Amino acid sequence: MNVHGSRIHVFSLTANRLLSKQIAENLKLPVGKAVVSTFSDGETSITLDESVRGADVFLIQSTCAPVNDHLMELLLLIDAAKRASAGRITAVIPYFGYARQDRRARPRDPISARLVADLLTAAGADRILTMDLHAPQIEGFFGIPVDHLTGAPLLARYFHQYQAEHPGDYVVVAPDLGAVTRARDFAARLDCPLAVVDKRRQQANVCEVVNIVGDVKDKYVLMVDDMIDTAGTLCNAAEALVQKGGARQVMAAATHAVLSGPAVERLRNSPIDQVVLLDTIALPPEKRLNKFTVLPSAPVFAEAIRRIAADQSVWALFE
């Protein structure tokens, strides 16, 4: 790493150009000149159209669907910046794809998250900036520094206004056992009780709710998770909370709006009244519902970038 002065360059790839633009605006910087194109055979081409020699370079790209295309774009731009003698290269990955493949579920399976970490490092990244990894232990897959942000303060700040209208009537719910740690932290931020939906998964993408641990009767329920993918777990839990638990109202909050397959239709037909998301993944018009509220994450990423460039603590953002 050889950073000259405090020259910061911010580049956007194709996954979430709006978020990249908002981050740059918060930093009062222009988005750097980088051209992404595709050859006739499908290969990705990257052209870096400005000098980054000795600069502190931040490359913004969520590795969301199409995951492999977006990952390849990021790897190529990292390599381009490295070969252009950038002083330091930080891959800003608001949503980190492959994070759910953090271990071998069966013999002879790959550990894909580790492979992606190795690819990013081998391409030339000096640092990773991301938000709400599905499996926090992925930080340990990297041999370079990882700044792991959390969307909980943004989401909790939004729900404080509702909580003030109904003090003592809110319960934070983990939609499954895997979300308990995240939900417990969220409940502490809102100073309200915690409940857990216990479910048994019979087969892939199909789950059966078994029990609700905690009291949700006549309560305003807020389900919290790191992402909403197919929304099966979330919608099944919402139905159980209303039908079995007697919840008065159900809301949901998540950092990453993956929303694959039947997710939008399931959420449209579910008893969930409101879904609050961050904009780490761009939400196309066809996936927007009236019950969706999307909060901006650009100020947090911009402040983290500002602190990294100034060699200041990023964790202090959350203290």
Salt bridges, closest charged atoms under 4 A:
GLU50 OE2 - HIS9 ND1 2.72
ASP56 OD2 - ARG88 NH2 2.66
ASP79 OD2 - ARG83 NE 2.70
ASP102 OD1 - ARG103 NH1 3.10
ASP109 OD2 - ARG106 NH2 3.56
ASP118 OD1 - ARG114 NE 3.07
ASP126 OD1 - LYS82 NZ 3.80
GLU139 OE2 - HIS148 ND1 3.04
ASP147 OD2 - ARG127 NE 2.64
ASP185 OD2 - ARG189 NE 3.10
ASP225 OD1 - ARG182 NH1 3.84
ASP226 OD2 - HIS134 ND1 2.81
ASP226 OD1 - ARG182 NH1 3.81
ASP229 OD2 - ARG100 NH1 2.62
GLU265 OE1 - ARG268 NH1 2.50
GLU303 OE1 - ARG306 NH1 2.50
GLU303 OE2 - ARG307 NE 3.02
ASP311 OD1 - ARG88 NH1 3.81
